[in-house]
């Protein structure tokens, strides 16, 4: 019998109104499989940057990856073999958790921002 792992997504909300949405809201995956999380936004086309976060129960939130339509993904301390991203258009992107394990059960969410030059 395969182990089933529950990945939970939390919708990004800002100031009571959210232009960012994620699907699916709850995702179950078989151990060893991949799980894809999708993020879209209704902001304008200048919001080309997307951040993916994860929070394990009782722990602080950590950044998995930063991605943009104009640059390669920045995984920081995260393993790019464990997480893969697609970000080809400003309005949407996806995060895939590869080779799902029990430690991957967490709250995942995305946020978006626009590039500004100061």
N, CA, C and O atoms as CSV, one atom per row, in Angstrom:
chain,resi,resn,atom,element,x,y,z
A,1,UNK,N,N,0.841,-1.180,0.000
A,1,UNK,CA,C,0.000,0.000,0.000
A,1,UNK,C,C,0.888,1.247,0.000
A,1,UNK,O,O,1.867,1.318,0.743
A,2,UNK,N,N,0.548,2.203,-0.817
A,2,UNK,CA,C,1.332,3.441,-0.926
A,2,UNK,C,C,0.995,4.401,0.195
A,2,UNK,O,O,-0.148,4.479,0.645
A,3,UNK,N,N,1.996,5.124,0.637
A,3,UNK,CA,C,1.763,6.168,1.618
A,3,UNK,C,C,1.194,7.379,0.902
A,3,UNK,O,O,1.705,7.792,-0.139
A,4,UNK,N,N,0.132,7.947,1.463
A,4,UNK,CA,C,-0.445,9.164,0.902
A,4,UNK,C,C,-0.033,10.320,1.791
A,4,UNK,O,O,-0.119,10.247,3.017
A,5,UNK,N,N,0.417,11.390,1.149
A,5,UNK,CA,C,0.910,12.556,1.864
A,5,UNK,C,C,0.003,13.726,1.537
A,5,UNK,O,O,-0.378,13.916,0.382
A,6,UNK,N,N,-0.341,14.504,2.535
A,6,UNK,CA,C,-1.218,15.644,2.360
A,6,UNK,C,C,-0.403,16.924,2.292
A,6,UNK,O,O,0.294,17.274,3.244
A,7,UNK,N,N,-0.491,17.620,1.169
A,7,UNK,CA,C,0.125,18.927,1.018
A,7,UNK,C,C,-0.995,19.944,1.110
A,7,UNK,O,O,-2.014,19.806,0.433
A,8,UNK,N,N,-0.825,20.948,1.925
A,8,UNK,CA,C,-1.873,21.939,2.116
A,8,UNK,C,C,-1.405,23.278,1.584
A,8,UNK,O,O,-0.292,23.719,1.872
A,9,UNK,N,N,-2.260,23.921,0.809
A,9,UNK,CA,C,-1.983,25.250,0.295
A,9,UNK,C,C,-2.815,26.261,1.054
A,9,UNK,O,O,-3.967,26.005,1.404
A,10,UNK,N,N,-2.228,27.388,1.298
A,10,UNK,CA,C,-2.945,28.468,1.953
A,10,UNK,C,C,-3.049,29.613,0.965
A,10,UNK,O,O,-2.047,30.011,0.372
A,11,UNK,N,N,-4.239,30.146,0.780
A,11,UNK,CA,C,-4.412,31.250,-0.140
A,11,UNK,C,C,-3.719,32.490,0.375
A,11,UNK,O,O,-3.797,32.809,1.562
A,12,UNK,N,N,-3.048,33.182,-0.509
A,12,UNK,CA,C,-2.387,34.441,-0.167
A,12,UNK,C,C,-3.441,35.533,-0.073
A,12,UNK,O,O,-4.218,35.726,-1.009
A,13,UNK,N,N,-3.476,36.237,1.027
A,13,UNK,CA,C,-4.443,37.314,1.193
A,13,UNK,C,C,-3.712,38.577,1.602
A,13,UNK,O,O,-2.782,38.531,2.407
A,14,UNK,N,N,-4.126,39.685,1.058
A,14,UNK,CA,C,-3.507,40.950,1.414
A,14,UNK,C,C,-4.541,42.035,1.589
A,14,UNK,O,O,-5.339,42.268,0.681
A,15,UNK,N,N,-4.557,42.694,2.702
A,15,UNK,CA,C,-5.436,43.805,3.014
A,15,UNK,C,C,-6.903,43.461,2.791
A,15,UNK,O,O,-7.673,44.302,2.327
A,16,UNK,N,N,-7.297,42.224,3.120
A,16,UNK,CA,C,-8.691,41.837,3.030
A,16,UNK,C,C,-9.145,41.446,1.632
A,16,UNK,O,O,-10.180,40.794,1.491
A,17,UNK,N,N,-8.421,41.816,0.617
A,17,UNK,CA,C,-8.778,41.464,-0.755
A,17,UNK,C,C,-7.564,40.810,-1.388
A,17,UNK,O,O,-6.452,41.331,-1.302
A,18,UNK,N,N,-7.778,39.670,-2.023
A,18,UNK,CA,C,-6.655,38.981,-2.637
A,18,UNK,C,C,-6.834,38.900,-4.138
A,18,UNK,O,O,-7.850,38.407,-4.628
A,19,UNK,N,N,-5.855,39.381,-4.855
A,19,UNK,CA,C,-5.819,39.234,-6.304
A,19,UNK,C,C,-4.986,38.032,-6.698
A,19,UNK,O,O,-4.759,37.793,-7.884
A,20,UNK,N,N,-4.521,37.263,-5.700
A,20,UNK,CA,C,-3.681,36.098,-5.936
A,20,UNK,C,C,-4.457,34.862,-5.514
A,20,UNK,O,O,-5.033,34.828,-4.427
A,21,UNK,N,N,-4.475,33.845,-6.370
A,21,UNK,CA,C,-5.173,32.611,-6.000
A,21,UNK,C,C,-4.309,31.405,-6.327
A,21,UNK,O,O,-3.448,31.448,-7.206
A,22,UNK,N,N,-4.562,30.332,-5.596
A,22,UNK,CA,C,-3.807,29.103,-5.755
A,22,UNK,C,C,-4.756,27.941,-5.948
A,22,UNK,O,O,-5.849,27.911,-5.383
A,23,UNK,N,N,-4.323,26.982,-6.753
A,23,UNK,CA,C,-5.075,25.748,-6.924
A,23,UNK,C,C,-4.091,24.583,-6.947
A,23,UNK,O,O,-2.970,24.735,-7.432
A,24,UNK,N,N,-4.485,23.449,-6.441
A,24,UNK,CA,C,-5.685,23.220,-5.652
A,24,UNK,C,C,-5.511,23.740,-4.230
A,24,UNK,O,O,-4.392,24.055,-3.825
A,25,UNK,N,N,-6.602,23.837,-3.465
A,25,UNK,CA,C,-6.479,24.339,-2.091
A,25,UNK,C,C,-5.966,23.254,-1.155
A,25,UNK,O,O,-5.305,23.554,-0.161
A,26,UNK,N,N,-6.262,22.011,-1.460
A,26,UNK,CA,C,-5.725,20.866,-0.706
A,26,UNK,C,C,-5.278,19.840,-1.729
A,26,UNK,O,O,-5.979,19.575,-2.706
A,27,UNK,N,N,-4.122,19.270,-1.503
A,27,UNK,CA,C,-3.564,18.319,-2.456
A,27,UNK,C,C,-3.022,17.110,-1.715
A,27,UNK,O,O,-2.230,17.247,-0.783
A,28,UNK,N,N,-3.451,15.925,-2.133
A,28,UNK,CA,C,-2.896,14.688,-1.593
A,28,UNK,C,C,-2.040,14.053,-2.671
A,28,UNK,O,O,-2.417,14.036,-3.842
A,29,UNK,N,N,-0.893,13.533,-2.279
A,29,UNK,CA,C,0.017,12.923,-3.235
A,29,UNK,C,C,0.541,11.602,-2.682
A,29,UNK,O,O,0.710,11.448,-1.472
A,30,UNK,N,N,0.788,10.680,-3.551
A,30,UNK,CA,C,1.373,9.390,-3.172
A,30,UNK,C,C,2.866,9.577,-2.969
A,30,UNK,O,O,3.527,10.265,-3.747
A,31,UNK,N,N,3.388,8.964,-1.925
A,31,UNK,CA,C,4.813,9.056,-1.638
A,31,UNK,C,C,5.616,8.651,-2.868
A,31,UNK,O,O,5.359,7.614,-3.481
A,32,UNK,N,N,6.605,9.496,-3.222
A,32,UNK,CA,C,7.447,9.237,-4.381
A,32,UNK,C,C,6.955,9.889,-5.662
A,32,UNK,O,O,7.687,9.945,-6.651
A,33,UNK,N,N,5.719,10.385,-5.654
A,33,UNK,CA,C,5.179,11.044,-6.849
A,33,UNK,C,C,5.523,12.534,-6.836
A,33,UNK,O,O,6.240,13.006,-5.954
A,34,UNK,N,N,5.010,13.258,-7.814
A,34,UNK,CA,C,5.179,14.708,-7.875
A,34,UNK,C,C,3.840,15.379,-7.633
A,34,UNK,O,O,2.786,14.816,-7.930
A,35,UNK,N,N,3.893,16.591,-7.090
A,35,UNK,CA,C,2.666,17.351,-6.819
A,35,UNK,C,C,2.844,18.761,-7.350
A,35,UNK,O,O,3.794,19.452,-6.983
A,36,UNK,N,N,1.936,19.189,-8.209
A,36,UNK,CA,C,2.029,20.525,-8.812
A,36,UNK,C,C,1.048,21.482,-8.169
A,36,UNK,O,O,-0.136,21.180,-8.022
A,37,UNK,N,N,1.564,22.653,-7.783
A,37,UNK,CA,C,0.784,23.726,-7.185
A,37,UNK,C,C,0.774,24.889,-8.171
A,37,UNK,O,O,1.815,25.225,-8.736
A,38,UNK,N,N,-0.378,25.503,-8.384
A,38,UNK,CA,C,-0.513,26.576,-9.361
A,38,UNK,C,C,-0.889,27.884,-8.688
A,38,UNK,O,O,-1.627,27.898,-7.703
A,39,UNK,N,N,-0.379,28.976,-9.224
A,39,UNK,CA,C,-0.634,30.304,-8.675
A,39,UNK,C,C,-0.971,31.250,-9.832
A,39,UNK,O,O,-0.272,31.277,-10.845
A,40,UNK,N,N,-2.041,32.019,-9.672
A,40,UNK,CA,C,-2.403,33.028,-10.660
A,40,UNK,C,C,-2.724,34.329,-9.940
A,40,UNK,O,O,-3.028,34.332,-8.747
A,41,UNK,N,N,-2.654,35.430,-10.672
A,41,UNK,CA,C,-3.023,36.709,-10.075
A,41,UNK,C,C,-3.751,37.574,-11.092
A,41,UNK,O,O,-3.624,37.386,-12.302
A,42,UNK,N,N,-4.527,38.539,-10.564
A,42,UNK,CA,C,-5.308,39.464,-11.384
A,42,UNK,C,C,-4.725,40.866,-11.351
A,42,UNK,O,O,-5.390,41.834,-11.719
A,43,UNK,N,N,-3.498,40.968,-10.916
A,43,UNK,CA,C,-2.832,42.265,-10.917
A,43,UNK,C,C,-2.389,42.565,-12.348
A,43,UNK,O,O,-2.633,41.751,-13.239
A,44,UNK,N,N,-1.767,43.673,-12.587
A,44,UNK,CA,C,-1.382,43.976,-13.969
A,44,UNK,C,C,-0.111,43.243,-14.388
A,44,UNK,O,O,0.533,42.579,-13.576
A,45,UNK,N,N,0.235,43.374,-15.656
A,45,UNK,CA,C,1.335,42.622,-16.258
A,45,UNK,C,C,2.709,42.979,-15.695
A,45,UNK,O,O,3.680,42.279,-15.983
A,46,UNK,N,N,2.822,44.047,-14.899
A,46,UNK,CA,C,4.117,44.407,-14.317
A,46,UNK,C,C,4.468,43.535,-13.113
A,46,UNK,O,O,5.603,43.572,-12.637
A,47,UNK,N,N,3.516,42.759,-12.618
A,47,UNK,CA,C,3.763,41.841,-11.498
A,47,UNK,C,C,4.334,40.539,-12.054
A,47,UNK,O,O,3.629,39.539,-12.187
A,48,UNK,N,N,5.616,40.576,-12.372
A,48,UNK,CA,C,6.276,39.441,-13.028
A,48,UNK,C,C,7.042,38.540,-12.068
A,48,UNK,O,O,7.540,37.488,-12.470
A,49,UNK,N,N,7.142,38.942,-10.804
A,49,UNK,CA,C,7.927,38.184,-9.838
A,49,UNK,C,C,7.003,37.334,-8.964
A,49,UNK,O,O,5.929,37.782,-8.562
A,50,UNK,N,N,7.433,36.102,-8.676
A,50,UNK,CA,C,6.639,35.192,-7.859
A,50,UNK,C,C,7.542,34.529,-6.831
A,50,UNK,O,O,8.656,34.105,-7.138
A,51,UNK,N,N,7.043,34.451,-5.613
A,51,UNK,CA,C,7.755,33.829,-4.503
A,51,UNK,C,C,6.935,32.635,-4.018
A,51,UNK,O,O,5.721,32.742,-3.844
A,52,UNK,N,N,7.588,31.514,-3.803
A,52,UNK,CA,C,6.942,30.321,-3.255
A,52,UNK,C,C,7.513,30.050,-1.868
A,52,UNK,O,O,8.729,30.007,-1.682
A,53,UNK,N,N,6.617,29.867,-0.897
A,53,UNK,CA,C,6.993,29.647,0.499
A,53,UNK,C,C,6.415,28.325,0.998
A,53,UNK,O,O,5.479,27.767,0.426
A,54,UNK,N,N,7.015,27.849,2.090
A,54,UNK,CA,C,6.502,26.649,2.758
A,54,UNK,C,C,6.625,26.855,4.261
A,54,UNK,O,O,7.594,27.436,4.751
A,55,UNK,N,N,5.617,26.363,4.980
A,55,UNK,CA,C,5.646,26.438,6.436
A,55,UNK,C,C,5.201,25.112,7.025
A,55,UNK,O,O,4.055,24.693,6.863
A,56,UNK,N,N,6.138,24.454,7.718
A,56,UNK,CA,C,5.803,23.235,8.441
A,56,UNK,C,C,5.100,23.614,9.737
A,56,UNK,O,O,5.326,24.694,10.283
A,57,UNK,N,N,4.261,22.736,10.217
A,57,UNK,CA,C,3.497,23.004,11.429
A,57,UNK,C,C,4.428,23.350,12.594
A,57,UNK,O,O,5.386,22.629,12.874
A,58,UNK,N,N,4.129,24.467,13.267
A,58,UNK,CA,C,4.901,24.899,14.419
A,58,UNK,C,C,6.224,25.560,14.093
A,58,UNK,O,O,7.002,25.864,14.998
A,59,UNK,N,N,6.495,25.789,12.813
A,59,UNK,CA,C,7.761,26.394,12.409
A,59,UNK,C,C,7.515,27.695,11.656
A,59,UNK,O,O,6.385,28.008,11.280
A,60,UNK,N,N,8.578,28.439,11.444
A,60,UNK,CA,C,8.459,29.683,10.691
A,60,UNK,C,C,8.420,29.380,9.193
A,60,UNK,O,O,8.825,28.307,8.746
A,61,UNK,N,N,7.931,30.337,8.449
A,61,UNK,CA,C,7.831,30.216,7.002
A,61,UNK,C,C,9.214,30.347,6.369
A,61,UNK,O,O,10.037,31.139,6.829
A,62,UNK,N,N,9.467,29.581,5.328
A,62,UNK,CA,C,10.739,29.688,4.609
A,62,UNK,C,C,10.473,29.854,3.114
A,62,UNK,O,O,9.507,29.315,2.574
A,63,UNK,N,N,11.342,30.602,2.468
A,63,UNK,CA,C,11.250,30.801,1.028
A,63,UNK,C,C,11.826,29.578,0.323
A,63,UNK,O,O,12.940,29.145,0.618
A,64,UNK,N,N,11.052,29.026,-0.615
A,64,UNK,CA,C,11.536,27.901,-1.420
A,64,UNK,C,C,12.277,28.430,-2.633
A,64,UNK,O,O,13.411,28.039,-2.908
A,65,UNK,N,N,11.608,29.337,-3.361
A,65,UNK,CA,C,12.194,29.811,-4.617
A,65,UNK,C,C,11.586,31.147,-5.021
A,65,UNK,O,O,10.407,31.413,-4.787
A,66,UNK,N,N,12.409,31.964,-5.622
A,66,UNK,CA,C,11.969,33.211,-6.248
A,66,UNK,C,C,12.087,33.010,-7.742
A,66,UNK,O,O,13.098,32.503,-8.226
A,67,UNK,N,N,11.058,33.404,-8.478
A,67,UNK,CA,C,11.103,33.259,-9.926
A,67,UNK,C,C,10.493,34.477,-10.597
A,67,UNK,O,O,9.678,35.193,-10.016
A,68,UNK,N,N,10.903,34.687,-11.815
A,68,UNK,CA,C,10.452,35.845,-12.581
A,68,UNK,C,C,10.408,35.465,-14.054
A,68,UNK,O,O,11.062,34.513,-14.479
A,69,UNK,N,N,9.638,36.208,-14.820
A,69,UNK,CA,C,9.590,35.952,-16.258
A,69,UNK,C,C,10.883,36.376,-16.948
A,69,UNK,O,O,11.152,35.957,-18.074
A,70,UNK,N,N,11.683,37.204,-16.279
A,70,UNK,CA,C,12.876,37.758,-16.932
A,70,UNK,C,C,14.208,37.228,-16.412
A,70,UNK,O,O,15.264,37.690,-16.842
A,71,UNK,N,N,14.171,36.263,-15.491
A,71,UNK,CA,C,15.428,35.731,-14.965
A,71,UNK,C,C,15.243,34.276,-14.533
A,71,UNK,O,O,14.118,33.833,-14.301
A,72,UNK,N,N,16.346,33.535,-14.425
A,72,UNK,CA,C,16.247,32.147,-13.972
A,72,UNK,C,C,15.790,32.092,-12.509
A,72,UNK,O,O,15.973,33.061,-11.773
A,73,UNK,N,N,15.200,30.976,-12.082
A,73,UNK,CA,C,14.765,30.846,-10.693
A,73,UNK,C,C,15.941,30.940,-9.722
A,73,UNK,O,O,17.048,30.499,-10.029
A,74,UNK,N,N,15.688,31.515,-8.558
A,74,UNK,CA,C,16.687,31.600,-7.491
A,74,UNK,C,C,16.200,30.730,-6.343
A,74,UNK,O,O,15.269,31.099,-5.626
A,75,UNK,N,N,16.835,29.567,-6.171
A,75,UNK,CA,C,16.431,28.610,-5.156
A,75,UNK,C,C,17.063,28.876,-3.791
A,75,UNK,O,O,16.677,28.239,-2.810
A,76,UNK,N,N,18.006,29.780,-3.701
A,76,UNK,CA,C,18.648,30.040,-2.417
A,76,UNK,C,C,19.179,28.750,-1.826
A,76,UNK,O,O,20.030,28.093,-2.426
A,77,UNK,N,N,18.676,28.377,-0.637
A,77,UNK,CA,C,19.105,27.156,0.044
A,77,UNK,C,C,18.283,25.930,-0.345
A,77,UNK,O,O,18.591,24.824,0.098
A,78,UNK,N,N,17.249,26.100,-1.160
A,78,UNK,CA,C,16.389,24.980,-1.552
A,78,UNK,C,C,17.034,24.162,-2.667
A,78,UNK,O,O,17.854,24.663,-3.436
A,79,UNK,N,N,16.649,22.905,-2.733
A,79,UNK,CA,C,17.196,21.980,-3.721
A,79,UNK,C,C,16.388,22.063,-5.021
A,79,UNK,O,O,15.207,21.716,-5.020
A,80,UNK,N,N,16.987,22.511,-6.123
A,80,UNK,CA,C,16.253,22.598,-7.388
A,80,UNK,C,C,15.823,21.235,-7.944
A,80,UNK,O,O,14.977,21.175,-8.836
A,81,UNK,N,N,16.390,20.154,-7.432
A,81,UNK,CA,C,15.931,18.821,-7.834
A,81,UNK,C,C,14.641,18.461,-7.097
A,81,UNK,O,O,13.816,17.704,-7.607
A,82,UNK,N,N,14.481,19.002,-5.911
A,82,UNK,CA,C,13.284,18.744,-5.116
A,82,UNK,C,C,12.108,19.594,-5.597
A,82,UNK,O,O,10.969,19.127,-5.630
A,83,UNK,N,N,12.390,20.841,-5.968
A,83,UNK,CA,C,11.361,21.780,-6.381
A,83,UNK,C,C,11.666,22.283,-7.793
A,83,UNK,O,O,12.797,22.667,-8.091
A,84,UNK,N,N,10.665,22.278,-8.644
A,84,UNK,CA,C,10.837,22.871,-9.967
A,84,UNK,C,C,9.730,23.889,-10.185
A,84,UNK,O,O,8.616,23.726,-9.687
A,85,UNK,N,N,10.042,24.934,-10.930
A,85,UNK,CA,C,9.074,26.005,-11.164
A,85,UNK,C,C,8.936,26.291,-12.651
A,85,UNK,O,O,9.847,26.064,-13.447
A,86,UNK,N,N,7.761,26.796,-12.989
A,86,UNK,CA,C,7.494,27.293,-14.337
A,86,UNK,C,C,6.954,28.702,-14.175
A,86,UNK,O,O,6.001,28.922,-13.426
A,87,UNK,N,N,7.552,29.655,-14.869
A,87,UNK,CA,C,7.102,31.057,-14.829
A,87,UNK,C,C,7.393,31.659,-16.193
A,87,UNK,O,O,8.446,32.263,-16.397
A,88,UNK,N,N,6.457,31.496,-17.132
A,88,UNK,CA,C,6.668,31.999,-18.492
A,88,UNK,C,C,5.852,33.246,-18.795
A,88,UNK,O,O,6.171,33.993,-19.720
A,89,UNK,N,N,4.789,33.472,-18.010
A,89,UNK,CA,C,3.956,34.662,-18.200
A,89,UNK,C,C,3.773,35.359,-16.866
A,89,UNK,O,O,3.895,34.735,-15.812
A,90,UNK,N,N,3.481,36.646,-16.907
A,90,UNK,CA,C,3.358,37.435,-15.678
A,90,UNK,C,C,2.219,36.942,-14.787
A,90,UNK,O,O,2.355,36.938,-13.563
A,91,UNK,N,N,1.116,36.533,-15.373
A,91,UNK,CA,C,-0.104,36.259,-14.620
A,91,UNK,C,C,-0.153,34.920,-13.898
A,91,UNK,O,O,-1.069,34.694,-13.108
A,92,UNK,N,N,0.801,34.023,-14.140
A,92,UNK,CA,C,0.709,32.713,-13.497
A,92,UNK,C,C,2.071,32.032,-13.399
A,92,UNK,O,O,3.044,32.428,-14.040
A,93,UNK,N,N,2.093,31.008,-12.581
A,93,UNK,CA,C,3.285,30.194,-12.405
A,93,UNK,C,C,2.920,28.925,-11.659
A,93,UNK,O,O,1.806,28.798,-11.151
A,94,UNK,N,N,3.852,27.987,-11.591
A,94,UNK,CA,C,3.595,26.751,-10.863
A,94,UNK,C,C,4.858,26.283,-10.145
A,94,UNK,O,O,5.984,26.568,-10.553
A,95,UNK,N,N,4.621,25.561,-9.072
A,95,UNK,CA,C,5.688,24.930,-8.295
A,95,UNK,C,C,5.378,23.445,-8.261
A,95,UNK,O,O,4.249,23.054,-7.966
A,96,UNK,N,N,6.368,22.614,-8.560
A,96,UNK,CA,C,6.206,21.170,-8.453
A,96,UNK,C,C,7.118,20.660,-7.359
A,96,UNK,O,O,8.313,20.956,-7.335
A,97,UNK,N,N,6.538,19.886,-6.449
A,97,UNK,CA,C,7.306,19.208,-5.404
A,97,UNK,C,C,7.579,17.810,-5.947
A,97,UNK,O,O,6.652,17.027,-6.155
A,98,UNK,N,N,8.832,17.504,-6.171
A,98,UNK,CA,C,9.223,16.222,-6.754
A,98,UNK,C,C,9.519,15.194,-5.673
A,98,UNK,O,O,9.950,15.542,-4.574
A,99,UNK,N,N,9.287,13.923,-5.993
A,99,UNK,CA,C,9.577,12.819,-5.076
A,99,UNK,C,C,9.042,13.111,-3.675
A,99,UNK,O,O,9.795,13.171,-2.704
A,100,UNK,N,N,7.727,13.290,-3.598
A,100,UNK,CA,C,7.054,13.679,-2.354
A,100,UNK,C,C,7.363,12.697,-1.227
A,100,UNK,O,O,7.301,11.480,-1.400
A,101,UNK,N,N,7.697,13.267,-0.063
A,101,UNK,CA,C,7.971,12.507,1.155
A,101,UNK,C,C,7.108,13.075,2.270
A,101,UNK,O,O,6.498,14.130,2.102
A,102,UNK,N,N,7.049,12.393,3.399
A,102,UNK,CA,C,6.218,12.861,4.511
A,102,UNK,C,C,6.655,14.236,5.009
A,102,UNK,O,O,5.820,14.999,5.496
A,103,UNK,N,N,7.941,14.573,4.900
A,103,UNK,CA,C,8.436,15.872,5.336
A,103,UNK,C,C,7.924,17.010,4.448
A,103,UNK,O,O,8.047,18.178,4.817
A,104,UNK,N,N,7.361,16.689,3.301
A,104,UNK,CA,C,6.835,17.715,2.407
A,104,UNK,C,C,5.434,18.180,2.805
A,104,UNK,O,O,4.908,19.132,2.229
A,105,UNK,N,N,4.840,17.518,3.773
A,105,UNK,CA,C,3.530,17.941,4.250
A,105,UNK,C,C,3.684,19.261,4.998
A,105,UNK,O,O,4.329,19.321,6.045
A,106,UNK,N,N,3.084,20.318,4.449
A,106,UNK,CA,C,3.250,21.663,4.979
A,106,UNK,C,C,2.227,22.580,4.331
A,106,UNK,O,O,1.475,22.163,3.449
A,107,UNK,N,N,2.203,23.817,4.769
A,107,UNK,CA,C,1.401,24.840,4.110
A,107,UNK,C,C,2.298,25.520,3.084
A,107,UNK,O,O,3.387,25.987,3.418
A,108,UNK,N,N,1.843,25.577,1.836
A,108,UNK,CA,C,2.573,26.208,0.744
A,108,UNK,C,C,1.781,27.415,0.276
A,108,UNK,O,O,0.552,27.363,0.215
A,109,UNK,N,N,2.463,28.495,-0.052
A,109,UNK,CA,C,1.742,29.590,-0.671
A,109,UNK,C,C,2.666,30.445,-1.518
A,109,UNK,O,O,3.886,30.433,-1.356
A,110,UNK,N,N,2.050,31.181,-2.419
A,110,UNK,CA,C,2.811,32.043,-3.308
A,110,UNK,C,C,2.411,33.492,-3.076
A,110,UNK,O,O,1.324,33.785,-2.579
A,111,UNK,N,N,3.302,34.373,-3.441
A,111,UNK,CA,C,3.004,35.799,-3.460
A,111,UNK,C,C,3.643,36.380,-4.711
A,111,UNK,O,O,4.562,35.794,-5.283
A,112,UNK,N,N,3.151,37.526,-5.124
A,112,UNK,CA,C,3.675,38.164,-6.337
A,112,UNK,C,C,4.067,39.598,-6.032
A,112,UNK,O,O,3.553,40.221,-5.103
A,113,UNK,N,N,4.988,40.104,-6.835
A,113,UNK,CA,C,5.386,41.501,-6.708
A,113,UNK,C,C,5.833,41.984,-8.083
A,113,UNK,O,O,6.062,41.195,-8.999
A,114,UNK,N,N,5.949,43.295,-8.197
A,114,UNK,CA,C,6.434,43.840,-9.460
A,114,UNK,C,C,7.831,44.367,-9.273
A,114,UNK,O,O,8.232,44.746,-8.172
A,115,UNK,N,N,8.560,44.385,-10.358
A,115,UNK,CA,C,9.922,44.884,-10.336
A,115,UNK,C,C,9.891,46.419,-10.317
A,115,UNK,O,O,9.219,47.054,-11.130
A,116,UNK,N,N,10.614,46.974,-9.396
A,116,UNK,CA,C,10.716,48.443,-9.339
A,116,UNK,C,C,12.178,48.842,-9.334
A,116,UNK,O,O,13.019,48.158,-8.752
A,117,UNK,N,N,12.465,49.927,-9.973
A,117,UNK,CA,C,13.822,50.461,-10.006
A,117,UNK,C,C,13.843,51.720,-9.155
A,117,UNK,O,O,13.037,52.631,-9.347
A,118,UNK,N,N,14.774,51.755,-8.216
A,118,UNK,CA,C,14.848,52.925,-7.320
A,118,UNK,C,C,16.124,53.685,-7.523
A,118,UNK,O,O,16.355,54.694,-6.857
